[in-house]
Amino acid sequence: MEKRLMVQEGHLLAVFNSGHRVMKAESLLKALGLPVLLIPAPRQLQTDCGLALRFNEDVREQVMGALERDGLLPAFVSVYRDGLFVTIWGIGPDGSHSI
């Protein structure tokens, strides 16, 4: 049986600080017809809730825009590249967004 990976090269993962927020975000994004998938967060990512939303770069702007409009921005977003998770977006200690 072939092992299917939950995260593949180029996938983006939005990590939230609570299970409630990630499930609310998933519901919002799916209602908008955006292709997201709620997955267990990989161990390499430090998460409070153990879940993440997976999506592709081609819908990144729509996903982040919808989350911002509804006050549901994630704690950070990472991309999977060359076997590593690289944080590409996050909220700083002062509440500012960083890339």
One Martini backbone bead per residue (centre of mass of N, CA, C, O) as a GRO file, in nm:
protein
   99
    1MET     BB    1   0.096   0.037   0.023
    2GLU     BB    2   0.064   0.365  -0.026
    3LYS     BB    3   0.201   0.652   0.103
    4ARG     BB    4   0.029   0.935   0.215
    5LEU     BB    5   0.073   1.266   0.224
    6MET     BB    6  -0.042   1.555   0.381
    7VAL     BB    7   0.234   1.687   0.282
    8GLN     BB    8   0.358   1.882   0.014
    9GLU     BB    9   0.518   2.038  -0.201
   10GLY     BB   10   0.407   2.380  -0.145
   11HIS     BB   11   0.246   2.370   0.089
   12LEU     BB   12   0.020   2.529   0.303
   13LEU     BB   13   0.019   2.630   0.661
   14ALA     BB   14  -0.226   2.705   0.894
   15VAL     BB   15  -0.173   2.827   1.226
   16PHE     BB   16  -0.335   2.800   1.533
   17ASN     BB   17  -0.434   2.874   1.886
   18SER     BB   18  -0.707   2.701   1.818
   19GLY     BB   19  -0.954   2.481   1.750
   20HIS     BB   20  -1.186   2.679   1.709
   21ARG     BB   21  -1.050   2.863   1.493
   22VAL     BB   22  -0.984   2.647   1.277
   23MET     BB   23  -1.281   2.554   1.235
   24LYS     BB   24  -1.395   2.831   1.160
   25ALA     BB   25  -1.209   2.875   0.917
   26GLU     BB   26  -1.292   2.630   0.756
   27SER     BB   27  -1.590   2.703   0.725
   28LEU     BB   28  -1.552   2.970   0.579
   29LEU     BB   29  -1.379   2.871   0.334
   30LYS     BB   30  -1.580   2.655   0.231
   31ALA     BB   31  -1.820   2.856   0.188
   32LEU     BB   32  -1.629   3.002  -0.041
   33GLY     BB   33  -1.485   2.755  -0.209
   34LEU     BB   34  -1.220   2.681  -0.074
   35PRO     BB   35  -0.927   2.476  -0.093
   36VAL     BB   36  -0.936   2.310   0.208
   37LEU     BB   37  -0.753   2.132   0.481
   38LEU     BB   38  -0.794   1.952   0.764
   39ILE     BB   39  -0.508   1.885   0.974
   40PRO     BB   40  -0.264   1.748   1.120
   41ALA     BB   41  -0.005   1.869   1.272
   42PRO     BB   42   0.304   1.868   1.239
   43ARG     BB   43   0.557   1.821   1.463
   44GLN     BB   44   0.747   2.057   1.359
   45LEU     BB   45   0.506   2.213   1.456
   46GLN     BB   46   0.412   2.454   1.681
   47THR     BB   47   0.113   2.374   1.857
   48ASP     BB   48  -0.184   2.413   2.045
   49CYS     BB   49  -0.407   2.222   1.869
   50GLY     BB   50  -0.297   2.014   1.625
   51LEU     BB   51  -0.387   2.202   1.382
   52ALA     BB   52  -0.440   2.254   1.019
   53LEU     BB   53  -0.435   2.444   0.720
   54ARG     BB   54  -0.453   2.339   0.386
   55PHE     BB   55  -0.289   2.495   0.099
   56ASN     BB   56  -0.246   2.682  -0.190
   57GLU     BB   57  -0.091   2.940  -0.349
   58ASP     BB   58  -0.337   3.013  -0.552
   59VAL     BB   59  -0.519   3.089  -0.262
   60ARG     BB   60  -0.381   3.278  -0.056
   61GLU     BB   61  -0.521   3.556  -0.083
   62GLN     BB   62  -0.810   3.456  -0.024
   63VAL     BB   63  -0.761   3.328   0.247
   64MET     BB   64  -0.633   3.573   0.398
   65GLY     BB   65  -0.860   3.774   0.341
   66ALA     BB   66  -1.091   3.620   0.482
   67LEU     BB   67  -0.955   3.600   0.762
   68GLU     BB   68  -0.924   3.904   0.808
   69ARG     BB   69  -1.225   3.993   0.781
   70ASP     BB   70  -1.297   3.771   1.033
   71GLY     BB   71  -1.068   3.757   1.254
   72LEU     BB   72  -0.878   3.467   1.159
   73LEU     BB   73  -0.592   3.476   1.194
   74PRO     BB   74  -0.314   3.323   1.209
   75ALA     BB   75  -0.019   3.278   1.365
   76PHE     BB   76   0.085   3.102   1.108
   77VAL     BB   77   0.273   3.046   0.796
   78SER     BB   78   0.367   2.757   0.608
   79VAL     BB   79   0.609   2.603   0.401
   80TYR     BB   80   0.685   2.321   0.198
   81ARG     BB   81   1.048   2.269   0.171
   82ASP     BB   82   1.270   2.034   0.137
   83GLY     BB   83   1.145   1.899   0.417
   84LEU     BB   84   1.050   2.190   0.520
   85PHE     BB   85   0.937   2.437   0.745
   86VAL     BB   86   0.847   2.770   0.636
   87THR     BB   87   0.805   3.076   0.753
   88ILE     BB   88   0.597   3.342   0.580
   89TRP     BB   89   0.392   3.409   0.824
   90GLY     BB   90   0.310   3.653   1.091
   91ILE     BB   91   0.251   3.741   1.429
   92GLY     BB   92   0.353   3.968   1.626
   93PRO     BB   93   0.377   4.087   1.951
   94ASP     BB   94   0.236   4.370   1.834
   95GLY     BB   95   0.035   4.259   1.583
   96SER     BB   96   0.203   4.236   1.347
   97HIS     BB   97   0.279   4.169   1.019
   98SER     BB   98   0.475   3.905   0.868
   99ILE     BB   99   0.722   3.777   0.604
   0.00000   0.00000   0.00000
